[in-house]
């Protein structure tokens, strides 16, 4: 049972975060095009064990019929089963395209999340830098002697993101 919150109370930060994330996910789902929805639903069906079993049974049945292993049924696709090969090839092409459409949407969504994460990280870094500067100035103003070591002094400086990107590019392995 959800806890009742007084209208003047602010929700716990984790609850607000959960609600924000849920809203972002709902919005992303509602922005999908009909082709994306279709391909994702098709991929769900195709990616199931039931679909695999059905395909295996159909292929086994096809082969058994066309090898005259089932009395009373007339073969219609003699060995090497050209029609079966054509159908399976066509199915694989269609399934590959459906998977790629779904993956493209997921990639766009992942990129959007990465950009959001970067933005939030940069904002947090800027806010923390400002807080360190304020605390340092407050300590100086109050006459509090603080060992403002080189490590803490660096936290009071703005991070050069471009410099970090360049260093990462230089140090990370290439493909």
Rosetta blueprint (number, residue, H / E / L):
1 X L
2 X L
3 X L
4 X L
5 X L
6 X L
7 X L
8 X L
9 X L
10 X L
11 X L
12 X L
13 X H
14 X H
15 X H
16 X H
17 X H
18 X H
19 X H
20 X H
21 X H
22 X H
23 X H
24 X H
25 X H
26 X H
27 X H
28 X H
29 X H
30 X H
31 X L
32 X L
33 X L
34 X H
35 X H
36 X H
37 X H
38 X H
39 X H
40 X H
41 X H
42 X H
43 X H
44 X H
45 X H
46 X H
47 X L
48 X L
49 X H
50 X H
51 X H
52 X H
53 X H
54 X H
55 X H
56 X H
57 X H
58 X H
59 X H
60 X H
61 X H
62 X H
63 X H
64 X H
65 X H
66 X H
67 X L
68 X L
69 X L
70 X L
71 X L
72 X L
73 X L
74 X L
75 X L
76 X L
77 X L
78 X L
79 X L
80 X L
81 X L
82 X H
83 X H
84 X H
85 X H
86 X H
87 X H
88 X H
89 X H
90 X H
91 X H
92 X H
93 X H
94 X H
95 X H
96 X H
97 X H
98 X H
99 X H
100 X H
101 X H
102 X H
103 X H
104 X H
105 X H
106 X H
107 X H
108 X H
109 X H
110 X H
111 X H
112 X H
113 X H
114 X H
115 X H
116 X H
117 X H
118 X H
119 X H
120 X H
121 X H
122 X H
123 X H
124 X H
125 X H
126 X H
127 X H
128 X H
129 X H
130 X H
131 X H
132 X H
133 X H
134 X H
135 X H
136 X H
137 X H
138 X H
139 X H
140 X H
141 X H
142 X H
143 X L
144 X L
145 X L
146 X L
147 X L
148 X L
149 X L
150 X H
151 X H
152 X H
153 X H
154 X H
155 X H
156 X L
157 X L
158 X L
159 X L
160 X L
161 X H
162 X H
163 X H
164 X H
165 X H
166 X H
167 X H
168 X H
169 X H
170 X H
171 X H
172 X L
173 X L
174 X L
175 X L
